[in-house]
């Protein structure tokens, strides 16, 4: 039958999602870009479970959605350029790649961290209920378009998740723009919902200017 689907705006549905996440299960969640697959960080085996659902052994960087800028503390080492971008373009459809914080568990320090504050009120409420941060990667499988509805996500991942939080059609329908702030100057490494020019102009008025990656 697959995972049940509940409206993301329903507080009881969010409570149920958090209960599933605390058991180490995966939950599909509507976001402001595309649908994502979420896991609660800190539980044994959840990183591997998240990668396995996507059919990948490892992401280029460990992906987090967070409830606010303050949640970066203890998660990443924030560069001046990243600080500037975060304050200007978050909440929003831009992901920053940063070095992991030294206080993270060893399993979380093996690769850079990708972090974003979404511009999506019900998702921010879910993040707050879940402790401020979730591991979350896009509901994408190789050879398929990103899932932008709950039905599309369910078709791709129904056997891998415990619950689906339905928020209707994702408003942007494309993944976030990714800026690698482990480099100096920062580099736009994935073109997405935030136009490259907006990122470049924002950084031009800050501590660094990005270079374009082809």
TORKOL-4160 file (C-alpha; in steps of 0.2 Angstrom, whole numbers, padded with zeros to 4 digits, m for minus):
214
<pt num="1" X="0000" Y="0000" Z="0000"/>
<pt num="2" X="0015" Y="0012" Z="0003"/>
<pt num="3" X="0017" Y="0026" Z="0015"/>
<pt num="4" X="0002" Y="0036" Z="0021"/>
<pt num="5" X="0000" Y="0054" Z="0015"/>
<pt num="6" X="m0005" Y="0068" Z="0027"/>
<pt num="7" X="m0006" Y="0087" Z="0025"/>
<pt num="8" X="0010" Y="0095" Z="0031"/>
<pt num="9" X="0000" Y="0110" Z="0038"/>
<pt num="10" X="m0009" Y="0098" Z="0050"/>
<pt num="11" X="0000" Y="0099" Z="0067"/>
<pt num="12" X="m0005" Y="0081" Z="0071"/>
<pt num="13" X="0003" Y="0076" Z="0055"/>
<pt num="14" X="0019" Y="0085" Z="0060"/>
<pt num="15" X="0019" Y="0076" Z="0077"/>
<pt num="16" X="0017" Y="0059" Z="0068"/>
<pt num="17" X="0031" Y="0063" Z="0057"/>
<pt num="18" X="0042" Y="0068" Z="0071"/>
<pt num="19" X="0038" Y="0052" Z="0080"/>
<pt num="20" X="0043" Y="0042" Z="0064"/>
<pt num="21" X="0059" Y="0052" Z="0063"/>
<pt num="22" X="0063" Y="0048" Z="0081"/>
<pt num="23" X="0062" Y="0030" Z="0077"/>
<pt num="24" X="0075" Y="0032" Z="0064"/>
<pt num="25" X="0062" Y="0031" Z="0049"/>
<pt num="26" X="0062" Y="0042" Z="0034"/>
<pt num="27" X="0049" Y="0054" Z="0030"/>
<pt num="28" X="0045" Y="0063" Z="0013"/>
<pt num="29" X="0042" Y="0081" Z="0016"/>
<pt num="30" X="0035" Y="0095" Z="0005"/>
<pt num="31" X="0048" Y="0110" Z="0003"/>
<pt num="32" X="0049" Y="0126" Z="m0006"/>
<pt num="33" X="0060" Y="0119" Z="m0020"/>
<pt num="34" X="0055" Y="0100" Z="m0023"/>
<pt num="35" X="0050" Y="0086" Z="m0011"/>
<pt num="36" X="0063" Y="0080" Z="0001"/>
<pt num="37" X="0067" Y="0064" Z="0011"/>
<pt num="38" X="0070" Y="0068" Z="0029"/>
<pt num="39" X="0079" Y="0059" Z="0043"/>
<pt num="40" X="0083" Y="0064" Z="0061"/>
<pt num="41" X="0102" Y="0067" Z="0063"/>
<pt num="42" X="0111" Y="0059" Z="0077"/>
<pt num="43" X="0103" Y="0042" Z="0076"/>
<pt num="44" X="0113" Y="0026" Z="0072"/>
<pt num="45" X="0112" Y="0022" Z="0053"/>
<pt num="46" X="0101" Y="0036" Z="0047"/>
<pt num="47" X="0114" Y="0043" Z="0035"/>
<pt num="48" X="0116" Y="0027" Z="0027"/>
<pt num="49" X="0098" Y="0024" Z="0026"/>
<pt num="50" X="0095" Y="0041" Z="0018"/>
<pt num="51" X="0109" Y="0038" Z="0005"/>
<pt num="52" X="0101" Y="0020" Z="0002"/>
<pt num="53" X="0084" Y="0028" Z="m0002"/>
<pt num="54" X="0092" Y="0039" Z="m0015"/>
<pt num="55" X="0102" Y="0024" Z="m0022"/>
<pt num="56" X="0118" Y="0033" Z="m0019"/>
<pt num="57" X="0132" Y="0027" Z="m0008"/>
<pt num="58" X="0137" Y="0045" Z="m0002"/>
<pt num="59" X="0131" Y="0063" Z="m0006"/>
<pt num="60" X="0145" Y="0076" Z="m0011"/>
<pt num="61" X="0140" Y="0085" Z="0005"/>
<pt num="62" X="0129" Y="0080" Z="0020"/>
<pt num="63" X="0113" Y="0089" Z="0017"/>
<pt num="64" X="0103" Y="0098" Z="0032"/>
<pt num="65" X="0088" Y="0109" Z="0032"/>
<pt num="66" X="0088" Y="0120" Z="0048"/>
<pt num="67" X="0075" Y="0131" Z="0056"/>
<pt num="68" X="0085" Y="0147" Z="0057"/>
<pt num="69" X="0103" Y="0154" Z="0055"/>
<pt num="70" X="0107" Y="0151" Z="0073"/>
<pt num="71" X="0106" Y="0132" Z="0070"/>
<pt num="72" X="0122" Y="0133" Z="0060"/>
<pt num="73" X="0131" Y="0135" Z="0077"/>
<pt num="74" X="0139" Y="0118" Z="0081"/>
<pt num="75" X="0134" Y="0111" Z="0064"/>
<pt num="76" X="0146" Y="0121" Z="0052"/>
<pt num="77" X="0161" Y="0133" Z="0053"/>
<pt num="78" X="0154" Y="0149" Z="0045"/>
<pt num="79" X="0164" Y="0159" Z="0034"/>
<pt num="80" X="0162" Y="0178" Z="0032"/>
<pt num="81" X="0155" Y="0175" Z="0014"/>
<pt num="82" X="0143" Y="0162" Z="0020"/>
<pt num="83" X="0137" Y="0173" Z="0035"/>
<pt num="84" X="0134" Y="0187" Z="0022"/>
<pt num="85" X="0124" Y="0176" Z="0010"/>
<pt num="86" X="0114" Y="0168" Z="0024"/>
<pt num="87" X="0108" Y="0185" Z="0031"/>
<pt num="88" X="0104" Y="0192" Z="0014"/>
<pt num="89" X="0096" Y="0177" Z="0006"/>
<pt num="90" X="0088" Y="0166" Z="0020"/>
<pt num="91" X="0075" Y="0160" Z="0022"/>
<pt num="92" X="0076" Y="0155" Z="0003"/>
<pt num="93" X="0081" Y="0143" Z="m0010"/>
<pt num="94" X="0100" Y="0144" Z="m0008"/>
<pt num="95" X="0111" Y="0130" Z="0000"/>
<pt num="96" X="0128" Y="0134" Z="0007"/>
<pt num="97" X="0142" Y="0121" Z="0008"/>
<pt num="98" X="0153" Y="0123" Z="0023"/>
<pt num="99" X="0166" Y="0114" Z="0033"/>
<pt num="100" X="0158" Y="0103" Z="0047"/>
<pt num="101" X="0160" Y="0110" Z="0065"/>
<pt num="102" X="0173" Y="0102" Z="0076"/>
<pt num="103" X="0160" Y="0097" Z="0089"/>
<pt num="104" X="0150" Y="0086" Z="0077"/>
<pt num="105" X="0151" Y="0067" Z="0079"/>
<pt num="106" X="0165" Y="0059" Z="0069"/>
<pt num="107" X="0153" Y="0051" Z="0057"/>
<pt num="108" X="0146" Y="0069" Z="0052"/>
<pt num="109" X="0164" Y="0076" Z="0049"/>
<pt num="110" X="0169" Y="0065" Z="0035"/>
<pt num="111" X="0163" Y="0077" Z="0022"/>
<pt num="112" X="0157" Y="0095" Z="0020"/>
<pt num="113" X="0140" Y="0100" Z="0026"/>
<pt num="114" X="0126" Y="0107" Z="0015"/>
<pt num="115" X="0114" Y="0118" Z="0024"/>
<pt num="116" X="0099" Y="0129" Z="0020"/>
<pt num="117" X="0084" Y="0138" Z="0029"/>
<pt num="118" X="0069" Y="0135" Z="0018"/>
<pt num="119" X="0056" Y="0148" Z="0015"/>
<pt num="120" X="0041" Y="0137" Z="0019"/>
<pt num="121" X="0031" Y="0141" Z="0035"/>
<pt num="122" X="0024" Y="0123" Z="0038"/>
<pt num="123" X="0042" Y="0115" Z="0035"/>
<pt num="124" X="0049" Y="0128" Z="0047"/>
<pt num="125" X="0036" Y="0122" Z="0060"/>
<pt num="126" X="0041" Y="0104" Z="0057"/>
<pt num="127" X="0059" Y="0108" Z="0059"/>
<pt num="128" X="0056" Y="0117" Z="0076"/>
<pt num="129" X="0046" Y="0102" Z="0082"/>
<pt num="130" X="0061" Y="0091" Z="0076"/>
<pt num="131" X="0074" Y="0100" Z="0086"/>
<pt num="132" X="0079" Y="0113" Z="0073"/>
<pt num="133" X="0087" Y="0103" Z="0060"/>
<pt num="134" X="0084" Y="0088" Z="0049"/>
<pt num="135" X="0095" Y="0078" Z="0037"/>
<pt num="136" X="0086" Y="0080" Z="0020"/>
<pt num="137" X="0090" Y="0076" Z="0003"/>
<pt num="138" X="0079" Y="0079" Z="m0013"/>
<pt num="139" X="0066" Y="0066" Z="m0018"/>
<pt num="140" X="0076" Y="0062" Z="m0034"/>
<pt num="141" X="0080" Y="0045" Z="m0042"/>
<pt num="142" X="0093" Y="0043" Z="m0056"/>
<pt num="143" X="0084" Y="0044" Z="m0073"/>
<pt num="144" X="0069" Y="0053" Z="m0066"/>
<pt num="145" X="0064" Y="0071" Z="m0064"/>
<pt num="146" X="0063" Y="0078" Z="m0046"/>
<pt num="147" X="0047" Y="0075" Z="m0037"/>
<pt num="148" X="0037" Y="0091" Z="m0036"/>
<pt num="149" X="0021" Y="0083" Z="m0029"/>
<pt num="150" X="0017" Y="0070" Z="m0015"/>
<pt num="151" X="0011" Y="0058" Z="m0028"/>
<pt num="152" X="0027" Y="0059" Z="m0038"/>
<pt num="153" X="0037" Y="0056" Z="m0022"/>
<pt num="154" X="0027" Y="0042" Z="m0017"/>
<pt num="155" X="0029" Y="0033" Z="m0034"/>
<pt num="156" X="0048" Y="0034" Z="m0032"/>
<pt num="157" X="0050" Y="0030" Z="m0013"/>
<pt num="158" X="0034" Y="0022" Z="m0006"/>
<pt num="159" X="0043" Y="0007" Z="0000"/>
<pt num="160" X="0057" Y="0017" Z="0008"/>
<pt num="161" X="0048" Y="0029" Z="0019"/>
<pt num="162" X="0036" Y="0029" Z="0034"/>
<pt num="163" X="0025" Y="0044" Z="0030"/>
<pt num="164" X="0023" Y="0058" Z="0017"/>
<pt num="165" X="0019" Y="0076" Z="0022"/>
<pt num="166" X="0009" Y="0083" Z="0007"/>
<pt num="167" X="0011" Y="0102" Z="0004"/>
<pt num="168" X="0003" Y="0102" Z="m0014"/>
<pt num="169" X="0014" Y="0106" Z="m0029"/>
<pt num="170" X="0031" Y="0113" Z="m0024"/>
<pt num="171" X="0031" Y="0131" Z="m0029"/>
<pt num="172" X="0048" Y="0132" Z="m0037"/>
<pt num="173" X="0049" Y="0114" Z="m0044"/>
<pt num="174" X="0068" Y="0114" Z="m0046"/>
<pt num="175" X="0082" Y="0111" Z="m0033"/>
<pt num="176" X="0090" Y="0125" Z="m0023"/>
<pt num="177" X="0105" Y="0134" Z="m0029"/>
<pt num="178" X="0121" Y="0128" Z="m0021"/>
<pt num="179" X="0136" Y="0139" Z="m0016"/>
<pt num="180" X="0152" Y="0131" Z="m0010"/>
<pt num="181" X="0158" Y="0142" Z="0003"/>
<pt num="182" X="0173" Y="0131" Z="0007"/>
<pt num="183" X="0182" Y="0139" Z="m0007"/>
<pt num="184" X="0188" Y="0157" Z="m0007"/>
<pt num="185" X="0180" Y="0165" Z="m0017"/>
<pt num="186" X="0164" Y="0155" Z="m0015"/>
<pt num="187" X="0158" Y="0145" Z="m0031"/>
<pt num="188" X="0141" Y="0142" Z="m0038"/>
<pt num="189" X="0141" Y="0123" Z="m0040"/>
<pt num="190" X="0123" Y="0120" Z="m0044"/>
<pt num="191" X="0112" Y="0132" Z="m0054"/>
<pt num="192" X="0094" Y="0131" Z="m0046"/>
<pt num="193" X="0080" Y="0142" Z="m0039"/>
<pt num="194" X="0090" Y="0157" Z="m0035"/>
<pt num="195" X="0097" Y="0165" Z="m0050"/>
<pt num="196" X="0116" Y="0165" Z="m0051"/>
<pt num="197" X="0116" Y="0184" Z="m0054"/>
<pt num="198" X="0107" Y="0187" Z="m0037"/>
<pt num="199" X="0120" Y="0177" Z="m0028"/>
<pt num="200" X="0134" Y="0186" Z="m0037"/>
<pt num="201" X="0127" Y="0203" Z="m0034"/>
<pt num="202" X="0124" Y="0199" Z="m0015"/>
<pt num="203" X="0142" Y="0193" Z="m0013"/>
<pt num="204" X="0148" Y="0208" Z="m0023"/>
<pt num="205" X="0142" Y="0219" Z="m0008"/>
<pt num="206" X="0150" Y="0207" Z="0005"/>
<pt num="207" X="0167" Y="0200" Z="0009"/>
<pt num="208" X="0169" Y="0190" Z="m0007"/>
<pt num="209" X="0164" Y="0188" Z="m0025"/>
<pt num="210" X="0160" Y="0171" Z="m0032"/>
<pt num="211" X="0167" Y="0164" Z="m0047"/>
<pt num="212" X="0157" Y="0154" Z="m0060"/>
<pt num="213" X="0159" Y="0135" Z="m0062"/>
<pt num="214" X="0156" Y="0128" Z="m0079"/>
